[in-house]
Amino acid sequence: MVFLPLVALMFLINYIRFYMTKILNSQSSPFTERASISFKTLKGTLLQHKADQNKERQSEDEVDLNACIAKIKPDVKHGSAIMRSSRLRKAFNFLPENSVKQRKAYYCAPESGYFVQKVEFNQMASMLQNPDMMGNMVKQNIQSVINVSMFRAIGAIFSGFIIAQLPYPLGQKFKTMTQQGIRLHNLDPSFVSSMSWSFLLIYGLSGILSLMITDTKALEETLMAQSGNMMMQNQNMMGGGKDFNQVFKVEKENYEILNWKFALEDIDDAFIAKYERKI
């Protein structure tokens, strides 16, 4: 009397969770599309108004390049430097030796190198200043509330039942996995409780769910998002924004282990030898 209702309930819950996760993770969500459009329109209007004012001022005064560079946000500046550095490392064999040494000194000089400087890192400020991160945290909290409410409802209705027995023996360490919601110390670990069975059905019903949902790619992405929801939430709470000190340290170590060899050293001889055979 418990097995079939539990399977049907878990299938219905997975079906609802699929569409809930798909709506929350979609880039053009119907709940946020109208707000994002209005925000983009307002932002574009303000930027255009500010650009017009700057043009009027530039016609009278000269542009101070150093002042413009100083106004750039540190996150944007450091992120652009890391991207430029990674591109240089990938193609450094095509640069002359002097150019490689100059760039390496610019980034990794012991006292004045770009990757040697210390960057102030405020975890909470970086989280609050990033609207995308705050939006992702809200979505993950909504999904967590759904999961917690679901398991509490299942625990209140179906807890305390034994619905299956595994055909092979298990050790006592498996009791916490197979007998959640039951406190019987003398019960064999091969018996499976209803709560443990509900955890298995979360991932076991994905094959049956794919028969009803034709978009298998979206189903796989949604299941991956559901399984990684808690991990991503912990990373956001612990990691906040990007700590550029750690990124600079890794990038500096990558520069120190570079083994330069000019890739175009014998390119003329190789080119002549390649086409000389065809002639």
Backbone as a ProteinNet text record, in pm:
[ID]
protein_1_A
[PRIMARY]
MVFLPLVALMFLINYIRFYMTKILNSQSSPFTERASISFKTLKGTLLQHKADQNKERQSEDEVDLNACIAKIKPDVKHGSAIMRSSRLRKAFNFLPENSVKQRKAYYCAPESGYFVQKVEFNQMASMLQNPDMMGNMVKQNIQSVINVSMFRAIGAIFSGFIIAQLPYPLGQKFKTMTQQGIRLHNLDPSFVSSMSWSFLLIYGLSGILSLMITDTKALEETLMAQSGNMMMQNQNMMGGGKDFNQVFKVEKENYEILNWKFALEDIDDAFIAKYERKI
[TERTIARY]
81.9	0	86.2	214.3	302.2	389.3	425.8	523	471.6	355.9	303.9	267.5	200	176	304.1	408.5	534.8	600.3	595.9	652.9	576.4	442.9	362.4	386.5	397.4	421.1	558.6	660.5	794.3	803.2	731.9	730.4	665.1	555.2	488.6	576.5	646.1	734.4	850.3	910.5	1019.3	971	848.6	792.2	774.1	726.2	707.6	842.2	937.2	1069.6	1141.1	1118.1	1182.3	1142.6	1012.2	966.4	997.4	997.3	1034.7	1180.8	1269.2	1410.7	1435.7	1361.2	1376.9	1337.4	1231.7	1188.7	1289	1340.6	1432.6	1567.1	1614.1	1746.1	1744	1626.3	1619.8	1663.5	1733.2	1781.4	1667.1	1564.9	1450.2	1328	1335.6	1225.8	1108	984.6	869.8	852	910.6	897.5	994.7	1104.8	1207.8	1228.3	1162.3	1187	1140	1020.1	967.7	1052.2	1093.6	1175.5	1311.8	1372.9	1504.1	1497.5	1388.5	1375.1	1363.6	1280.7	1266.2	1396.2	1469.2	1597.1	1697.8	1701.9	1792.8	1756	1626.6	1583.8	1624.4	1601.6	1639.3	1790.3	1864.4	2010	2062.1	2004.3	2046.7	2016.2	1901.8	1866.7	1962.7	1995.2	2087.4	2227.1	2272.3	2405	2410.9	2303.9	2300.8	2301.9	2226.8	2224.4	2361.6	2426.6	2559.5	2661	2647.9	2739.5	2723.3	2599.5	2577	2640.2	2628.5	2690.7	2842.5	2898.8	3044.4	3093.6	3015.4	3055.1	3057.2	2960.4	2959	3078.1	3114.9	3229.4	3360.3	3369.4	3491.8	3517	3410.7	3429.1	3495.8	3482.4	3541.8	3674.8	3683	3804.2	3868.2	3997.2	4068.6	4040.5	4047.1	4020.1	4145.2	4129.1	4239.5	4237.9	4332.9	4334.7	4361.2	4451.6	4482.6	4361.8	4284.4	4164.3	4060.2	4049	3953.8	3994.6	4124.7	4172.7	4151.6	4169.2	4152.3	4008.2	3912.5	3771.5	3726.6	3809.7	3772.9	3764.9	3664.7	3647.8	3763.7	3812.6	3925.3	3894.3	3770.5	3736.6	3749	3702	3711.5	3856.7	3933.1	4073.9	4152.9	4137.6	4211.4	4164.8	4034.3	3984.7	4038.2	4046.3	4101.9	4250.2	4322.8	4465.1	4487.1	4402.8	4416.7	4385.6	4282.1	4250	4363.1	4418.8	4529	4652.7	4677.2	4791.7	4776.2	4656.7	4635.4	4649.3	4605.3	4621.6	4768.2	4844.6	4987.2	5058.4	5020.7	5084.4	5056.5	4936.3	4902.6	4978.7	5015.6	5081.6	5221.4	5284.4	5413.8	5524.5	5508	5610.6	5621.6	5521.8	5525.6	5583.6	5622.6	5681.2	5832.5	5906.6	6052.8	6090	6213.3	6257.9	6253.8	6292.3	6290.4	6148	6052.4	5913	5860	5897.7	5854.5	5913.5	6040.8	6104.1	6040.4	6008.2	5945.2	5808.4	5729.6	5596.5	5604.9	5701.1	5718.7	5763.1	5849.5	5891.8	5776.7	5690.5	5576.4	5480.4	5459.5	5363.9	5426.6	5553	5610	5733.8	5760.1	5875.1	5859.7	5969.9	5957.2	5890.3	5911.8	5857.6	5748.7	5764.1	5670.6	5582.4	5582.3	5502.2	5352.8	5277.7	5132.3	5071.8	5122.3	5067.9	5127.3	5216.8	5275.1	5196.6	5121.6	5047.8	4938.3	4905.4	4801.1	4670.7	4566.5	4435.9	4344.4	4276	4180	4059.7	4020	3910.1	3809.6	3690.5	3579.3	3472.8	3458.1	3370.5	3225.1	3174	3033.1	3004.8	3099.6	3077.8	3074.7	3162.4	3162.6	3035.9	2978.7	2853.5	2737.7	2733.6	2622.3	2630.8	2752	2768	2747.6	2734.6	2716.5	2570.1	2489.1	2346.7	2323.4	2411.7	2395.1	2412.4	2512.2	2535.1	2418.8	2366.5	2252.8	2130.2	2110	1997.6	2011.5	2134.2	2156	2134.4	2174	2152.1	2003.6	1926.1	1780.8	1719.1	1761.1	1709.1	1745	1869.2	1911.3	1838.4	1810.6	1734.1	1591.1	1532.9	1397.9	1397.9	1498.3	1507.1	1531.6	1610.9	1635	1507.6	1428.5	1301.1	1209	1207.3	1123.9	1169.3	1301.5	1353.2	1325.5	1349.3	1326.7	1179.1	1092.4	948	902.2	960.3	922.6	959.2	1082.7	1125.5	1056.4	1021.6	945.9	805.8	744.5	611.1	616.3	717.7	731.6	759.5	845.8	875.4	755.1	667.5	548.7	445.5	442.7	339.5	388.9	512.4	558.7	669.4	701.9	809.2	762.8	860	831.6	787.8	802.5	760.9	883	872.8	971.4	906.6	964.9	899.1	980.7	1104.9	1186	1297.1	1353.5	1468.6	1566.1	1690.3	1793	1828.5	1858.6	1886.1	2026.2	2103	2239.4	2261.1	2346.5	2367.3	2452.1	2431.5	2506	2559	2665.2	2721.9	2640.8	2676.1	2602.6	2622	2729.3	2753.1	2652.6	2583.1	2485.7	2347.2	2331.2	2199.2	2155.4	2250.8	2214.2	2169.3	2210.1	2171	2040.2	2020.6	1904.6	1786.6	1807.5	1699.6	1683.2	1671.6	1645.8	1501.2	1482.6	1350	1308.1	1394.6	1362.7	1475.9	1441.5	1541	1523.1	1561	1557.3	1698.3	1766.3	1906.5	1922.9	1824.2	1836.6	1789.7	1740.7	1691.3	1808	1797.9	1904.2	1918.6	2042.1	2061.6	2011.5	1980.9	1933.1	1789.9	1715.6	1580.2	1587.7	1503.4	1505.1	1379.4	1397.9	1284.2	1225.4	1109.7	1042.4	1118.3	1180.7	1257.2	1379.5	1451	1566.3	1523.5	1409.5	1360.1	1323	1273.4	1238.7	1363	1475.4	1600.2	1645.9	1629.6	1667.2	1577.4	1451.4	1358.6	1385.5	1452.1	1480.9	1564.1	1664.1	1749.6	1708	1638.3	1600.7	1486.3	1404.4	1290	1323	1449.7	1485.7	1463.4	1484	1459.4	1312.9	1224.4	1080.7	1035.8	1097.5	1061.9	1100.9	1209.5	1252.2	1154.7	1072.9	973.7	860.3	832.3	724.6	773.9	904	960.9	1047.1	1010.1	1082.4	1215.9	1228.1	1352.5	1449.7	1522.8	1614.8	1733.6	1777.8	1890.9	1854.5	1736.5	1692.2	1674.2	1629.7	1614	1748.7	1851.1	1983.4	2039.8	2023.2	2072.3	1999	1870.1	1793	1833	1854.6	1897.4	2035.2	2124.2	2256.3	2246.1	2156.6	2137.4	2080.1	1988.1	1930.4	2033.6	2117.4	2217.2	2327.9	2361.6	2467	2417.7	2290.8	2234.4	2298.1	2306	2360.5	2508.7	2582.9	2725.6	2751.6	2674.3	2691	2652.9	2552.1	2510.6	2619.1	2683.1	2790.6	2909.8	2938.5	3049.1	3022.1	2899	2866.5	2872.9	2828	2830.2	2972.1	3057.4	3194	3285	3259.4	3352.9	3317.7	3188.3	3149.8	3193.1	3279	3331.5	3463.9	3535.3	3662.1	3775.2	3857.7	3975.1	4090.3	4123.6	4226	4365.3	4385.6	4516.7	4552	4455.2	4479.4	4496	4416.5	4427.3	4561.4	4607.9	4738	4850.6	4837.6	4940.6	4950.9	4836.2	4836.8	4891.4	4851.5	4898.2	5048.3	5099.8	5243.6	5320.8	5268.8	5334.6	5333.1	5226.8	5222.1	5327	5353.8	5457.3	5596.5	5616.1	5748.8	5789.1	5694.5	5727.9	5722.8	5713.4	5710.9	5846	5841.8	5962.7	5956.5	6024.4	6012.2	6097.3	6038.4	6109.1	6039.5	6114.3	6056.3	6000	5869	5803.3	5828	5871.5	5892.8	6040.6	6122.8	6267.1	6306.9	6259.3	6292.6	6170.9	6085.2	5962.1	5988.6	6090.9	6119.1	6171.1	6262.1	6312.9	6203.1	6115.3	6005.9	5907.5	5882.6	5791.1	5847.7	5977.9	6040.5	6045.3	6078.9	6086.2	5950	5845	5710.7	5665.4	5685.7	5636.8	5739.6	5863.1	5963.9	5936.8	5881.5	5848.5	5736.4	5638.4	5526.9	5569.9	5666	5712.7	5797.4
-120.9	0	127.2	112.2	229.2	241.5	128.4	129.7	208.3	171.1	236.8	383.8	420	563.9	645.8	587.7	660.3	680.8	577.3	590.2	694.5	690.1	787.5	929.6	945.8	1078.9	1131.8	1047.4	1091.4	1124.3	1049	1079.9	1216.1	1243.4	1372.4	1486.6	1463.7	1567.2	1594.7	1489.1	1508.8	1581.6	1552.7	1618.8	1768.7	1801.9	1943.4	2012.4	1943.5	2002	2030.4	1946.8	1968.1	2102.8	2129.6	2255.3	2374.9	2354.4	2463.8	2502.5	2402.8	2430.7	2488.8	2442.1	2495	2642.1	2679.3	2819.5	2907.1	2857.2	2937.7	2955.2	2852	2858.2	2913.3	2938.5	2990.7	3136	3174.3	3311.4	3409	3364.9	3451.4	3401.5	3410.5	3365	3460.7	3409.4	3501	3588.1	3545.7	3626.6	3743.7	3732.8	3837.3	3905.1	3855.9	3912.2	4057	4085.8	4221.4	4316.2	4270.9	4357.6	4383.2	4279.6	4298.3	4391.3	4383.5	4473.2	4617.6	4641.5	4777.5	4827.7	4739	4779.8	4814.9	4734.7	4764	4895.5	4920	5045.6	5165.4	5153.9	5263	5283.1	5172.7	5182.6	5245.7	5204.8	5263.5	5411.9	5453.1	5595.5	5676.8	5624.9	5696.5	5704.8	5594.7	5595.9	5691.9	5695	5786.8	5932.3	5960.9	6097	6136.1	6041.2	6069.3	6087.3	6007.7	6022.1	6157.4	6204.8	6337	6447.2	6433.8	6533.3	6530.1	6409.8	6399.3	6459.3	6442	6501	6653.2	6710.4	6855.8	6904.9	6829.1	6869.6	6850.3	6742.3	6716.7	6821.5	6881.5	6986	7109.6	7130.1	7245.8	7212.7	7099.9	7061.4	6940.4	6921.7	6805.6	6684.5	6566.4	6443.2	6400.3	6373.1	6325.2	6172.5	6113.3	5968.1	5897	5949.5	5885.7	5886.1	5994.3	6000.4	5900	5881	5781.7	5640.6	5611.8	5478.7	5455.3	5561.7	5547.4	5518.7	5557.7	5534.9	5391.9	5314.6	5177.1	5094.3	5012.9	4929.7	4831	4807.2	4714.3	4573.7	4526.1	4391.8	4380.7	4482.8	4481.4	4490.2	4573.7	4591.4	4463.5	4401.8	4279.3	4163.1	4155.6	4049.3	4060.7	4181.7	4201.2	4166.8	4199.8	4166.4	4015.9	3943.2	3797.1	3735.2	3783.7	3732.9	3761.2	3881.4	3915.4	3830.7	3806	3724.3	3579.7	3523.2	3384.8	3371.1	3471.5	3467	3476	3557	3566.1	3434.8	3367.6	3240.8	3133.5	3136.1	3035.4	3056.1	3180.7	3210	3266.9	3239.7	3301.9	3244.9	3124.6	3066.9	3138.8	3218	3293.3	3433.8	3469.6	3600.3	3588.3	3693.5	3690.4	3680.2	3643.6	3621.2	3749.2	3861.5	3988	4028	4005.1	4038.4	3952.6	3825	3736.3	3780.8	3820	3865.1	3993.6	4085.3	4210.2	4185.9	4100.5	4072.1	3994.8	3906	3831	3923.4	4020.8	4117.3	4208	4242.5	4328.6	4259.3	4129.8	4058	4001.4	3959.5	3880.1	3942.3	4069.7	4132.6	4124	4099.1	4075.7	4188.9	4313.5	4425.6	4502.9	4517.4	4601.2	4521.6	4389.8	4308.8	4324.5	4309.6	4326.4	4217.6	4094.8	3983.4	3973.3	4065.8	4066.2	4157.1	4250.6	4345.8	4276.3	4335.4	4285	4359.1	4283	4339	4322.2	4428.9	4420.7	4338.4	4248.9	4157.5	4160.8	4211	4214.1	4117.4	4007.3	3900.4	3945.1	4006	4044.2	4158.2	4252.1	4363.3	4314.5	4218.9	4166.5	4088.8	4024.4	3952.8	4049.2	4156.7	4250.7	4336.2	4358.8	4441.3	4364	4233.1	4151.6	4109	4171.4	4135	3994.3	3946.2	3810.4	3706.8	3727.9	3633.9	3635.3	3753.3	3761.4	3694.2	3711.1	3644	3493.7	3442.8	3298.3	3244.3	3321.1	3277	3269.9	3365.2	3362.2	3239.4	3209.2	3091	2963	2955.3	2835.7	2821.5	2932.8	2926.2	2879.2	2922.8	2876.7	2726.2	2677	2533.2	2456.5	2513.3	2446.5	2438.8	2544.5	2542.8	2435.4	2421.1	2317.5	2179	2155.7	2024.1	1993.1	2091.2	2068	2043.3	2120.4	2100.7	1964.9	1922.5	1794	1679.7	1680.4	1570	1573	1689.6	1694.6	1638.8	1668.1	1613.6	1462.2	1413.1	1267.5	1201.8	1266.9	1210.1	1206.2	1305.3	1308	1204.4	1170.1	1078.8	934.7	913.7	777.8	729.6	799.9	754.3	636.2	547.3	433.9	308.3	300.2	182.3	111.4	-22.1	-105.4	-153.4	-117.7	-148.2	-238.6	-269.4	-353.8	-418.8	-525	-592.9	-625.6	-587.4	-613.1	-760.9	-817.7	-962.6	-1001.3	-910.6	-941.7	-877.2	-935.2	-881.3	-754.1	-670	-545.7	-534.2	-453.3	-429.4	-329.3	-317.3	-227.3	-79.7	-48.1	90.9	141.2	48.4	87.6	116.7	102.1	125	270.3	364	505.3	537.4	455.6	478.6	410.1	289.7	210.3	219.5	273.2	273.5	411.7	513.3	647.5	658.4	720.1	734.3	618.2	517.2	400	379.8	359.9	340	202.1	101	-37.7	-93.5	-107	-148.5	-294.9	-377.5	-519.7	-554.6	-459.7	-487.4	-501.8	-600.6	-626.3	-507.3	-464.7	-348.8	-369	-492	-515.1	-466.5	-441.5	-387.4	-237.4	-191.4	-52	17.3	133.2	210.5	297.1	353.5	436.4	566.1	623.9	746.4	722.1	613.6	580.7	548.8	484.3	452.8	580	680.9	806.6	876.6	866.9	924.3	853.1	722.1	647.8	682.5	709.7	740.7	876.8	966.1	1098.3	1084.9	996.3	976.7	855.5	761	641	661.4	763.6	788.4	878.4	914.4	1002.1	933.5	800.5	728.3	727.6	705.4	708.8	850.7	949	1088.2	1129.3	1073.5	1106.8	1055.2	952.9	903.6	1003.4	1084.4	1182.2	1318.9	1345.7	1474.4	1450.9	1509.8	1487.2	1559.6	1670.1	1746.7	1682.5	1580.3	1507.4	1592.3	1682.4	1768.3	1859.1	1916.7	2002	1921.3	1795.5	1710.1	1682.7	1652.2	1626.8	1750.8	1866.5	1990.2	2021.9	1993.6	2021.2	1928.5	1801.1	1707	1742	1786.9	1829.9	1954.1	2043.9	2164.3	2129.5	2031.5	1991.1	1923.3	1836.9	1766.2	1858.6	1960.7	2053.7	2177.2	2179.2	2299.5	2327.7	2226.5	2248	2279.9	2215.3	2242.6	2385.5	2433.5	2569.5	2670.8	2637.6	2728.7	2740.7	2629.1	2634.6	2712.7	2697.2	2771.3	2920.8	2960.8	3103.2	3161.2	3083.7	3133.8	3140.9	3044.7	3043.8	3131.5	3132.6	3199.4	3340.6	3380.2	3516	3556.6	3659.1	3703.4	3635.9	3693	3635.6	3701.5	3619.2	3667.6	3674.5	3795.1	3809.7	3779.4	3781.1	3745.6	3601.2	3511.3	3371.5	3352.4	3424.5	3413.4	3466.6	3577	3632.3	3535.5	3469.2	3374.2	3257.7	3205.1	3093.7	3138.8	3257.4	3307.4	3334.8	3383.4	3407.2	3275.8	3172.2	3041.6	2983.8	3008.5	2961	3029.7	3156.3	3227	3176.9	3141.6	3098.4	2963.7	2880.8	2748.4	2745.6	2862	2864.9	2822.1	2739.4	2694.4	2748.2	2861.2	2931.1	2865.5	2848.3	2803	2866	2942.4	3018.5	2923.7	2933.2	2841.4	2878.1	3000.2	3045.7	3055.8	2979.9	2991.3	2941.6	2827.2	2769.2	2765.1	2864.8	2862.1	2881.2	2961.7	2983.5	2857.5	2785.2	2660.1	2554.8	2548.6	2451.5	2484.3	2612.9	2653.4	2617.5	2645.2	2613.5	2463.3	2387.3	2241.8	2180.6	2239.7	2185.5	2200.9	2318.1	2343.3	2307.5	2282.3	2240.3	2099.2	2017.2	1879.7	1877.9	1967.1	1969.4	2019.7	2113	2164.4	2059.6
0	0	0	22.9	30.4	-93.3	-153.3	-262.8	-383.1	-436.2	-556.8	-533.5	-422.1	-400	-388.4	-328.2	-315.7	-451.9	-536.2	-671.4	-751.8	-743.5	-818.1	-767.6	-635.8	-580.1	-619.3	-614.1	-650.8	-799.1	-881.5	-1024.7	-1049.7	-980.7	-996.2	-945.8	-835.4	-781.3	-876.6	-932.4	-1028.5	-1152.8	-1193.8	-1312	-1285.8	-1166.4	-1131.8	-1113.1	-1050.1	-1027.3	-1158.2	-1258.1	-1388.1	-1446.4	-1447.9	-1506.8	-1416.9	-1286	-1196.8	-1216.4	-1223.9	-1245.5	-1382.8	-1481.9	-1617.7	-1623.7	-1552.6	-1551.5	-1477.1	-1364	-1284.5	-1351.8	-1423.1	-1485.8	-1626.6	-1682.5	-1818.9	-1819.7	-1929	-1941	-1965	-2037.7	-2067.3	-1991.7	-1859.6	-1776.1	-1788.4	-1797.6	-1807.9	-1685.3	-1570.7	-1450.2	-1449.2	-1523.9	-1521.2	-1654.5	-1760.5	-1893.3	-1899.9	-1848.1	-1855.1	-1771.5	-1654.1	-1568.4	-1629.4	-1691.1	-1751.6	-1870.6	-1947.8	-2062.2	-2014.8	-1913.3	-1862.4	-1801.4	-1734.3	-1676.2	-1785.2	-1892.5	-2002.6	-2070.3	-2085.2	-2147.4	-2062.2	-1931.2	-1841.3	-1839.3	-1836.6	-1835.1	-1963.6	-2078.6	-2205.2	-2213.1	-2159.4	-2159.9	-2074.1	-1956.3	-1868.3	-1928	-1987.8	-2049	-2167.6	-2246.5	-2359.9	-2312.4	-2207.2	-2151.9	-2096.8	-2031.1	-1977.9	-2089.9	-2196.8	-2310	-2378	-2388.6	-2448.1	-2363.4	-2232.9	-2145.6	-2156.8	-2167.4	-2179.9	-2311	-2419.5	-2546.8	-2538.9	-2469.3	-2454.4	-2372.6	-2271	-2190.3	-2265.5	-2344.7	-2418.9	-2526	-2575.6	-2676.1	-2617.2	-2485.7	-2421.2	-2354.9	-2291.9	-2219.3	-2285.3	-2260.2	-2311.7	-2222.7	-2282.4	-2209.8	-2134.7	-2006.5	-1924	-1926.6	-2000.1	-2017	-1885.5	-1804.3	-1676.2	-1582.7	-1586.9	-1502.8	-1548.3	-1679.5	-1731.3	-1691.5	-1696.5	-1657.6	-1508.5	-1428.8	-1283.9	-1245	-1330.9	-1300.9	-1331	-1398.6	-1431.2	-1303	-1291.3	-1172.8	-1160.3	-1038.8	-1021.8	-1071.6	-1053	-1099	-1250.3	-1321.2	-1467.4	-1511.5	-1444.1	-1479.4	-1456.8	-1340.5	-1309.9	-1397.3	-1422.3	-1509.4	-1650.7	-1703.3	-1837.2	-1840.4	-1733.2	-1727.3	-1725.1	-1654.6	-1649.8	-1785.7	-1852.6	-1985.9	-2084.5	-2079.9	-2169.3	-2138.6	-2010.6	-1972.3	-2018.9	-2004.4	-2048.4	-2199.3	-2274.1	-2419.5	-2459.4	-2388.1	-2416.7	-2386.8	-2279.4	-2245.6	-2349.7	-2407.9	-2508.1	-2638.5	-2669.1	-2796.7	-2776.6	-2661.9	-2635	-2722.8	-2777.8	-2864.9	-2998.3	-3032.6	-3157.9	-3139.3	-3017.4	-2989.6	-2979	-3013.5	-2995.3	-2847.7	-2823.7	-2686	-2604.1	-2663.8	-2589.4	-2550.2	-2640.1	-2609.3	-2495.3	-2494.5	-2386.8	-2253.5	-2253	-2129	-2077.1	-2168.9	-2126.6	-2064.4	-2125.3	-2071.2	-1940.2	-1931.6	-1807.7	-1694.6	-1725.5	-1623.8	-1583	-1677.9	-1645.1	-1549.2	-1568.9	-1485.4	-1358.6	-1363.1	-1253.7	-1191	-1209.9	-1144.3	-992.8	-918.5	-773.6	-696.5	-735	-658.6	-732.4	-863.8	-939.9	-1035.2	-1026.7	-1117.9	-1093.1	-1200.1	-1187.8	-1100.6	-1110.8	-1034.4	-894.5	-858.8	-724.7	-631.2	-686.6	-604.1	-523.4	-411.1	-323.5	-352.4	-369.6	-402.9	-282.5	-245.2	-135.3	-177.9	-89.1	-120.6	-7.1	-36.5	58.6	8.3	76.7	29.4	22.5	126.8	129.1	31.7	19.2	-73.7	-217	-250.1	-386.7	-417.3	-316.6	-338.2	-360.5	-282	-292.5	-418.1	-469.7	-588.2	-717.1	-708.8	-828.3	-836.4	-922.4	-928.1	-980.7	-1069.8	-1122	-1011.8	-926.5	-817	-718.1	-689.4	-598.7	-658.9	-789.8	-855.2	-852.3	-874.5	-868.7	-728	-628.1	-490.3	-457.5	-508.2	-485	-550.8	-674.8	-743.8	-669.6	-620.9	-549.3	-416.6	-351.5	-226.5	-251.5	-363.2	-397.9	-421.9	-495.2	-519.5	-390.4	-300.1	-172.1	-88.9	-90.9	-17.6	-73.5	-205.8	-268	-224.6	-224.8	-186.9	-39.9	47.1	190.2	218.5	156.3	176.8	125.7	13	-44.5	49.7	101.4	186.7	322.8	370.7	496.3	478.1	364.6	338.7	323.3	253.1	237.1	371.7	452.6	583.1	674.7	664.9	750.1	708	577.8	527.8	523.6	475.6	446.4	539.6	645.5	733.8	818.5	849.8	936.4	865	732.1	655.4	597.8	591.9	523	393.9	280.4	153	62.9	98.1	9.2	89.9	31.1	88.8	-22.6	-3.1	-103.3	-104	-221.3	-228.9	-184.6	-128.8	-84.8	51.8	134.7	270	266.7	366.4	380.8	522.7	537.3	668.7	748.4	875.8	963.7	927	853.9	815.1	712	646.7	545.1	603.3	735.4	794.9	777.6	785.3	769.1	627.1	530.7	392.1	357	406.3	365.7	461.7	581	680.6	743.4	659.6	710.6	758.8	873.5	931	1017.9	1036.1	1119.1	1218.7	1344.5	1449.1	1510.8	1437.9	1485.6	1474.6	1586.9	1585.7	1545.6	1570.6	1539.6	1399.1	1323.4	1188.7	1092.4	1004.3	906.7	811.7	778.6	689.7	547.6	508.3	371.9	351.3	458.6	445.7	416.8	324.2	278.1	328.5	389.2	438.8	327.9	355.7	255.7	229	331.2	310.7	223.6	248.9	164.8	22.8	8.9	-125.2	-202.1	-130.6	-197.9	-251	-179.3	-229.5	-356.4	-361.2	-481.4	-598.9	-572.1	-680.7	-743.8	-671	-728.1	-854.5	-851.3	-968	-1050.5	-989.6	-1063.7	-1160.3	-1137.2	-1225.2	-1343.5	-1360.4	-1472.4	-1606.8	-1612.4	-1737.1	-1776.2	-1677.8	-1706.4	-1738.7	-1672	-1699.1	-1840.7	-1892.3	-2028.9	-2134	-2100.2	-2195.8	-2216	-2115.9	-2126.3	-2172.9	-2153.6	-2193.9	-2316.3	-2426.4	-2552.7	-2556.3	-2484.8	-2484.8	-2386.8	-2433.6	-2346.2	-2303.5	-2390.9	-2354.9	-2238.3	-2244	-2133.3	-2005.2	-2018.6	-1901	-1835.5	-1915.2	-1859.7	-1791.6	-1854.6	-1794	-1664.3	-1660.7	-1539.6	-1426.2	-1456.7	-1353.9	-1300.2	-1387.9	-1342.4	-1254.3	-1290.9	-1209.1	-1072.6	-1068	-940.3	-851.6	-909.9	-830.3	-781.8	-861.6	-821.1	-751.2	-715.6	-653.6	-518.6	-433.2	-300.6	-305.5	-396.2	-407.2	-452.3	-549.9	-597.9	-490.7	-412.1	-305.5	-199.8	-164.7	-67	-119.7	-248.8	-307.3	-305.6	-334.5	-333.9	-193.4	-95.1	41	95	54.9	103.8	20	-112.1	-200	-233.5	-225.9	-255.8	-394	-402	-529.1	-559.6	-655.4	-697.9	-620.5	-557.2	-486.3	-585.6	-631.4	-734.1	-681.3	-550.6	-497.1	-529.3	-515	-548.6	-699	-777.1	-922.8	-970.8	-913.2	-949.8	-914.4	-802	-760.1	-858	-899.5	-995.5	-1130.3	-1175.1	-1304.6	-1301.7	-1191.6	-1178.2	-1182	-1116.8	-1121.8	-1262.5	-1336.7	-1475.2	-1561.5	-1535.3	-1610.5	-1574.6	-1450.1	-1406.7	-1464.9	-1502.8	-1557	-1709.1	-1773.1	-1919	-1975.3	-2077	-2147	-2289.3	-2311.3	-2439.6	-2546.7	-2662.3	-2782.6	-2901.9	-2980	-3089.5	-3194.5	-3218.7	-3312.8	-3457.7	-3485.8	-3623.7	-3658.5	-3588.9	-3611	-3749.6	-3790.6	-3921.3	-4012	-4000.5	-4078.3	-4227	-4263.4	-4404.9	-4471.3	-4401.9	-4458.2	-4468.2	-4366.7	-4371.5	-4482.7	-4505	-4612.4	-4749.3	-4769.5	-4898.8	-4920.8	-4815.3	-4829.6	-4856.8	-4802.4	-4822.9	-4966.8	-5024.6	-5159.7	-5266.9	-5226.3	-5323.8	-5372.8	-5285.8	-5325.6	-5427.8	-5410.4	-5504.6	-5641.9	-5644.5	-5773.2	-5844.2
[MASK]
+++++++++++++++++++++++++++++++++++++++++++++++++++++++++++++++++++++++++++++++++++++++++++++++++++++++++++++++++++++++++++++++++++++++++++++++++++++++++++++++++++++++++++++++++++++++++++++++++++++++++++++++++++++++++++++++++++++++++++++++++++++++++++++++++++++++++++++++++++++++

